[in-house]
Amino acid sequence: MCRYLRSVLWKAKLLRGVFNTAQSVNSDKFISNGPCSSVSGKKWVRPSGFATGLKTFNSLTKQKEPLILERERVATWYSCGPTVYDHAHLGHACSYVRFDILQRILSRLFGITVIHAMVITDIDDKIIKRSWEDNVSPTTIATVYEDEFKRDMLSLKVIPPAVYLRVTENVHHIVAFIEGIIKNGHAYATKEGDVYFDIQSIGDRYGKFVGAVNSQGEPGSTNKRDSRDFALWKQSKPQEPYWESPWGRGRPGWHIECSTIASSVFGSQLDIHSGGIDLAFPHHENEVAQSEAYHQCGQWANYFLHSGHLHLKGSAEKMSKSLKNYVTIKDFLQSYSASEFRMFCLLTKYRSAIDYSESSMLEARTSLGTISTFIHDAKAYIKGQLQCTPVQEAVLWERLAETKCSVVKALADDFDTPRAISAVMNLVYHGNCQLQPVSKSEGVARSPAVFGAMVSYIRDILDVFGIDLLHIKEADGVSSCGSLEGIVEKLTHFRSEVRAFALARQDGTITGSPNKLGLYPERIPLLKACDILRSELAPLGVLIKDRGATSTWELTEGKPSQRGQDKDQETSS
């Protein structure tokens, strides 16, 4: 994969040349398989368009397929948004963060512009019920929780879609869409004022997702022609919001909103549709039926991507508002950071179920901590603050090149983030193996450039994933954090001078491993005082590491260290 570097100049502009390998998988080859109207039945047909060099698991075929886009380096993407009647929880967050990561990979690593539209369901049975319970209007309920949802997404670093579209602002489009389906012979109105989609009218085309064929359908009017027929328009009930329509006062059914709004933005052809696996049937099944009936097109959305459920560890049930087994995003962020949650998501494949627990979050935090510590130590080495044995520079350059290729190959294969993270962690491991501290290194050749390249790459790939925890502020005085860094730097320098004085041997040398018989006895209390200071600063978020006669420091944002004393920490007393 890494051999096809055919567009290096263009790619260099994307991420300063770091991700040239990623861009090489974009072959931009145009593939033609005829118009979409030629598709019949349930069979998926590889779309016409531009090959990206990536593969993704398509729920329509239940296997990996080459990702082919209608336009060169442009992906149209529609996702089902929230029904805004209550707080968003981690189950929602997991799906939205996972797909945000996928979109970032497409755009920032592979140079594909993602045009993302999302619907906000702001009228629904649950919203109406909640408004009755709280004695406020459905609009008030929807507005409050829509605003909260958007704040939650921003706090999780989820890039907003190009446009949010509310159902209530598109009812006139929905009415026209339903009229089009009726005109094409695929829907009917009942005498009560409901409109249903006619499943039998599309023959064997219904049932593209697992479980569709044997479904009992949705409850509704006894005047339905088939039990599987589903509502496009529902007549209004007393004390419910309503809109005027050719069939009387009413409001849209659940599924029709997505077909209408996606079509209003992207027309009759959509590259990618995403959502949680629980939406595959009946919601996405019905979306496909409606959209293809309206557009009279055999293949409306070319790829359906579904994310796995989030479970509380030990529970077989998904996290859900209705089951009351959820953790709100706001509460979660009191204990963990957005970057830690992203790492939690990255450690499993996006379409796999994922167990949430304290131990799984600790694994994510530890992984980030390992990376953060390596970056800090590598920077200390680059600055000359960390003295090490000679580095096998050629080995590290080779490891870095291999990591870049491995990461791109993993992410081009159905966005395999666990494999990509494993490659990054392996690079960190080999980097740490080379950073072996010594007390003295006079005359030893240094290799700071390779560590600079490793730090830059790791930071850039984490930025692709939306993780910014490691973007350490460099300049003193830029913020209060900058001022704190200046204070810690001065404190650590003073402590290092005290330690050097205390570690001086009676023969005039300085040792990094105090042999008390060779030290001045009256200076040993100074070493103990230095140890006490180091221990008391750690819970406050200042981690000092003694490397022989020198010391380095790291700010850990006030979180107690999970790592304890580093294995190469010198004991001063």
Salt bridges, closest charged atoms under 4 A:
ASP28 OD2 - ARG73 NH2 2.94
GLU70 OE1 - ARG71 NH1 3.79
ASP86 OD1 - ARG130 NH1 3.64
ASP100 OD2 - ARG104 NE 2.71
ASP100 OD2 - ARG342 NH2 2.58
ASP125 OD2 - LYS234 NZ 3.62
ASP125 OD1 - ARG251 NH2 2.37
ASP134 OD2 - ARG130 NE 3.04
GLU146 OE2 - LYS150 NZ 2.78
GLU146 OE1 - ARG166 NE 2.86
GLU148 OE2 - HIS87 ND1 2.64
GLU169 OE2 - ARG166 NH1 2.82
ASP198 OD2 - ARG225 NH1 3.17
GLU218 OE2 - HIS255 NE2 2.45
ASP226 OD1 - ARG228 NE 3.23
GLU240 OE1 - ARG251 NE 3.32
GLU244 OE2 - ARG249 NE 2.84
ASP278 OD1 - HIS309 NE2 3.61
ASP278 OD2 - LYS318 NZ 2.91
GLU287 OE1 - HIS273 NE2 2.80
GLU287 OE2 - HIS283 NE2 3.24
GLU287 OE2 - HIS284 NE2 3.86
GLU292 OE1 - ARG205 NH2 2.55
GLU292 OE1 - LYS208 NZ 3.07
GLU340 OE2 - ARG365 NE 2.71
GLU340 OE2 - LYS559 NZ 3.20
ASP377 OD1 - HIS376 ND1 3.65
ASP377 OD2 - LYS545 NZ 3.83
ASP377 OD2 - ARG547 NH2 3.01
GLU402 OE1 - ARG399 NH1 3.92
ASP413 OD1 - LYS64 NZ 2.83
ASP413 OD2 - ARG419 NH2 3.15
ASP414 OD2 - ARG351 NE 2.71
ASP416 OD2 - LYS349 NZ 3.99
ASP416 OD2 - ARG419 NE 3.10
ASP460 OD1 - ARG16 NH2 2.71
ASP463 OD2 - ARG108 NH1 3.66
GLU474 OE2 - LYS379 NZ 2.77
GLU497 OE2 - HIS493 NE2 3.17
ASP507 OD2 - ARG505 NE 3.70
ASP531 OD1 - ARG534 NH1 3.37
ASP546 OD1 - ARG495 NH1 2.71
ASP546 OD2 - ARG499 NE 3.61
ASP546 OD2 - ARG534 NH1 2.80
GLU554 OE1 - ARG563 NH2 3.92
ASP566 OD1 - LYS545 NZ 3.56
ASP566 OD2 - ARG547 NH1 4.00
ASP568 OD2 - ARG547 NH1 2.10
